[in-house]
Amino acid sequence: MSVPDPHSGLVIHYAYLWKREHDEGHEAGSKDRPCAIVLSVPDDDGEQDVIEPPITHSPPVRLDEAIQIPPATKQRLGLDSEGSWIVLTEAHEFAWPGPDLRPVPGRDNSTMVYGALPPKFFAHVCNRFLERIARDNAKTVRRTE
C-alpha cells in the first residue's frame, strides 16, 4: 500500500475507534471509515503527528457537532451518495502512518487515500474543529501501535 505524506484536508480510510469504545476498554475500531486529516505537525522525534476526525453517515444530534460534506465533494472523493458528516466532537491523534490505515474499498489495495477536501470547505472544517478543541468540546484519543 502506497503511503503518501500526510497533509491537512486529506481524506483517508482508517480503522476508527470511537471515544466511547476507547473509554469502554476496546483497543480496535469496529469499522473502517473515511476520516479527514485536520492537522499534521512534526513531533519531537521528527515524525508527523496527525489529528483526524471521523466521517459518519449518522446525522449529528446537535448541528454544531458535525459538518455535512457537500454531495459534489463526496462524489469527487468517490464516497457513496448517502449524507455524510465530519464529526467535530472527537478525533484520533497518531504518529503517521500508524497501524490503522486501510485500503480504500472498491479500489485496488495500493491506496488508503480518497482525495482531498476543497480548500475553502477544509478551512471551514478545520476552524470549527480547532474552536471546539480550544473550548475543550472535542476530545482526542491517542492511538499507538
N, C-alpha and C positions, 0 to 999 in steps of 0.2 A: 504494500500500500504506500503510495506516494504521500509524504508528509510535507506540506508547504510551511513556510514561515507563517506564524500566526499574526494576524493584524485585526485591528478593530473593524467591526462590521462583517467579518467573515462568518458565514453560517455553516456549521459543521454537524456531523452525525455523531452522537455521543450516548453512552450508557449513563443516563442521568439518574441520580439518586435524590429523590425529593427530601427536603429538610425534615419533614415529619417521619419519613422512613429512616433517615440517619438517626434522629432522636430516639427511635424505637430500637436501635441497635443493628439495623441492616447495614451491610457493607457493600452491597452491589445494587445498582439500579435495576428495577423490574422491567424497564422498557427502554429501548434505544429510541432517541428522538432528535430532531433538529435543535440546535442551540446557537445563540448568536454571541460571538465574542464582543464584549463591550470595552474591554481593556486588555492590553498586552504590554507588560512592562518588564524590563530586566530586573532580576532579583540580585541578591548579594553574591551569588555564585556565577553570575553571568548567564543563567538560564532565563527563559521567558516565563513569567507568571501570567496566567490568563484568567480572566473572570468572564463567565458565560452564564447568562440566564437561559432557562429552557423555553422552548416554544411548545405550546399545547393547543389542542382543539377545544378545550374546556373554556367557555367564556368566564371572565372574572366575576366574582361576587360583587365587587365594587369596581367602578370604571377606572379608578386611579391605580389599580393593582396590575394592570397589563395594558399593552398597546396592540391593537389589531393590525395585522400585516395586510396591506392593500392587496387585492386579488391580482393585479398586474405583477406585483413583486413576487407573490407566491408562484405565479405561472413561470416567470423568468428563472426562479430558483429551481423549478421542477418539483415543487411541492404539490400536494393534492388540492382539490378545489374547495374543500371544506374551510370554514372560518378558522383562523389560527391567531393566537395571541402570544406576544413576547411577555413573559412574566417579569414583573418589576419588584417582586417581594422577596426573591431568593435567587441565588446563583451558586455555581461551583467556582472554586479557585483551585488551580492546579498548575504544576510545572509542565510546560509544553514539551513533548506531545502528550505525555501521560498514557496510562494503560487503557483508558475507557473510550478512546476514539474508535469508531466503527465505520465500515464502508457504507456509502450511501446505497440504500436499497434500489434495485431496478437499474443500477449502473454496473459497470464492471467493478471488480473489487479493488481497483487501483486508487480510488479517491474516497476521502471522508468529507469532502467539501461540496456543498450545494452551490455556492457562489457567495457574492457579497451583497449586503443591503445597499440601496441607493444612498449616497452621502447625506442628503437632506433628511431622509427618514431615519438613517442611522444616528445623526446628530440629535434628533428629537428623542429617540430611544435612549441614547447614552445620557443626555441631560436629565431626563426623567429618572433613570436608574440611579445616577450619581446623587441627585437630590434626595432620593429615598435613603441611600446609604448614609448621607450626611445627617439625616433626621433619625437614623437608626431604625428605619422602617423596612429595611431589606437586610436579609441575613445571607451570609456566605457560608458554604460548607467546604472546608479544605479537603481535597481529595488527594490521596497519595497512592503509591504502588502498594 
